[in-house]
């Protein structure tokens, strides 16, 4: 059995990252690192700018690093790679600082779970890309492939996603 293992849920908005990360945390007694962007943006009081994305990515990575245990599974709901894609899409440019944070994250994440947006859209105050989720999914997939990091794709109804994740984690652990 693996002593420690870190899983990062990634993908476009409203693709099941939070639901699945909470499921894995509950099912396997894993440490859960919640998405930092929601907390940060809730307290911001103004429209976000590119520099805010750097702050979010750094805080998300720091929370992950502080949470990793040498004896447990750690689950991160939305990593710095999401902020990288977000910066590309929202500001039409890459950011070297954010990319370096993603590289640091790669060093501690054992498996990325790419969530396909084939579930119904649920609007909230922080979601911006309802009609662009499939294109964004392809951006995430291409990025993970380019980075040559281990990842699996999860799709379908929630019950199937949970079964696939359980099987994968049991195999790895």
C-alpha positions, 0 to 999 in steps of 0.5 A: 500500500502507498504511504502517501498519494496526491490527487489533483482534480482539474478541468473546466468549470462545472465539470465535477471537480469539487463533487469528486474531490469531496467524494474521494476525501470522504470515501478514502479518509483523504485530506481535502484541499479546497479550491482557494479561488472561491474564497479569494474572489468572494473577499476581493470586492472588485473585478479580478486582474491578472495579478490576482491569478498569481496570488490564487495559484500561489496560495492554492499550491501552498495549501497543497504543500502544507496539507500533504502527509507522508501517510495519507491520500491528499486530494486537491480540488482545483490546482494551479494548472486551472489558474494557468488555463484561466489566465490564458483564456481570460487575459489571452496570455501565459504567465511565467510565474503561474507556470512555475507554480504549476511546475512545482505542483507537478513535483508533488501531484501523483495523479491528475483527474481530468473531469469531462464537462458532460454533466449539466451546467450549474450557474454560480457567481464565479463561473464564466464559461458555460458555452465554452466547456468542451473547448476548455476541456481540450485545452486542459487535456493538451496541457496535461499531455504536453506536460507529460504528467500522469492523468486519467479522464473521468466522464459520465454520470456521477455514479460511474465517475465515483466507481471509476475513481474508486477502482483507480485509487484502490488499484494505486493504493 
